[in-house]
Every structure is written in C-alpha cells, then in structure tokens.
Amino acid sequence: MYYKELKNKIIQGDCLEVMKEMPDKSIDLVFTDPPYNISQPKKIFRDYRSGKRADINMDFGKWDYGFKPESYLKEMKRVLRDNGSIIVWTSEQLYGKYRDWFEKEMYPKQLLIWLKSNPLPQFRLVGYRQATELLFWALKKKNTKNNLNFLFKGQREMINVFKAPIVGGKERTKHPTQKPLSITKEIIKRHCRQNGIVLDPFIGSGTTAVACKQLGRNYCGIELNKEYIKIAEQRIRRQTREML
C-alpha cells in the first residue's frame, strides 16, 4: 500500500490487518476511539433529555467486549513518524492497560479529559453522574518545542480539559459512541501539522475525517462496519460540498 493511497480514504476491514500493510513512519498523528470494554448485556438506561423517554442500550455490540489494545498499539507506533503522537479515547476499565504499554514502549505524556456539559441524569441516586470521558496522549519520542506536530501557541489552549456537550442535533449519527467534532478538531489542530496525515483505525462515523477536512489535514480511516462507513462517507461528502 503506497503512501499516496492512504490519504483521504476510508478503508473497510480489520484495522490490525490493514495497518500491517501500511509503511513505517508514514503518519503524523494516530487519533482514535477504540472499544471501551464497557458493554453490559441487557443494560438499558432512560434518556430523559429529549422528552421522548428514549432507551439507551449499554450493549454496544460484540466489538465492545474483550478488546485487547496491545497488538493494535504496536502497529500504531510502527506507522507513526518519530515526531508523532498517539491519542486514544479510553474507559476507566482500559486506562491502566494503555498506561502500562506506553510506559514500556513510548513516552506517556498526559491524561486529557472531556467534560460533558450535559451528562446523563442519575435518577436512581446511587452514584455520581458520569460527566467525563478520558483520553491518553503518548509520544513516540521525547517532545521538544521544535516538534512540527506540537502546535500549542499559548497557555489558554494548553489546558487538558475539553468542555463540550454530548453529541446531538444535526451532528448526531446512528453510531452509539460518537465523539464531539469540536473536541476532535481541537486535538488534531494541536497535534498534527498543516497538510500532515491523521490515522484513525476505528473511524466509526467519520468525525476525524470531517475535522481533518475543516482543518487542512489529511486523514486515513479504517472501519470494519460497512454501515458506519456509509455514514462517514456521507458526512465527508456533505463537508466537501460546504467547502466549495
């Protein structure tokens, strides 16, 4: 697979096998949302935000059971340029696995936090409302101010907390774990140079690709589910039309 064939494409398939065909050191940033291992069979919550009393099914699918990140991280590191980063969305259940692997194989840098402005209610009053999700940032090599993929300009944008609502309205798709476009753009803008390439091996509904289109970055997406690829490609086409 040639480098030019990676740019601005979504590839259907098992991302582990696809990444094995990608050249070494061809990617500036790996930014992705892998499975969380949080699915619970027959677990359903009520979502009262819309007024429609819609159910929230906590069984996201077979893909969210038994995920082991280590083999995927090995390939992500291999395709990453020396001045690149891996940033992964992660659950509390898997955070320790990422931390352990990054400590051994890369340079773990920092925990990032999504603070939700509209977290789901806790009507049973048996615990806190889950108002945060986590991301882990690690570098392939030690960071320096001369890193072309390290684009901070001031103290205000160097805060590790990103505030945004749960995705809704016109931005919302049928993907069950869709992340906000606003946060995706902020992270890509800070960790990938202009005209660089971002790899998302679990691209889902295509949020990473849409963000790259808006920011002048290239993307390479991989997704196993054909229905999610259709959603992603529709979003990319819509974004392309809006930019004409």
Phi, psi and omega in degrees: 000121183277153182305316183295336179282345180280329191293128172057043177229150168247123185256130179273125178157181176287119188296331179296317179288321179295316181298328179297338179269355182274147181289154175299147170050048181248358188237138179274324182214131167258115180230117190205164183236080182288173175304149184260345188059041180245359181300144178227120181301134175064017179267120183226135174247157172268134176253107184265002185295321185277348185082359183258001178054044182285144177282145172246109183276121181273004173262093187284341181138170182300332182294343183259021176241134171068026180288130177242111191283344193301313182294326178291318180297324179301315179288323177301316179297318183298318183279352184279138173295161182298333180262019184261171180233157164247129174232119183238137166289140181210156175269167174298328181296327185253353184306317182297324179295317178296315181301314182298316183292315180296325178298323183276324194247340184220206178238093180298132186252304190195152171270132176249153187227131168266117175262114184278128179280348180223060182297157179296146178294161175240079189290335180282348176058039180248005180189177178286152171290135182279097187254008182224153165226158191248150169228149177240131181248127176223150181251150176286320176234166177301143185277151173220165178292343180273002179292119181293343178257024176233098198246030175292142181243339183198172185295325185297324181270004180261012175281138188270015178245129180245121182261130179194152176283162169302140186299132179209188177061216183293337180286335187290137174241187180278357180290130189286342183236036183297136180256156184295138176296324183299316179290318179303316180295317181299318182289316179296319180299327184271341189235008177218128181294160173304134180068007173287181183234133180251128176259129172236098184288347177232065194285343173055240184276003172090016182301319179299318180295317179298317178299317179297319178301317182289333187259356182078030173249160175265157180226156167225119181247148175230136181207135181278325187276118183296326180294321178292324177298319177300316178298314181298315182294325176296318179294320180294316179298318179296318178295321179297317179297320181293336181272351180286000000 
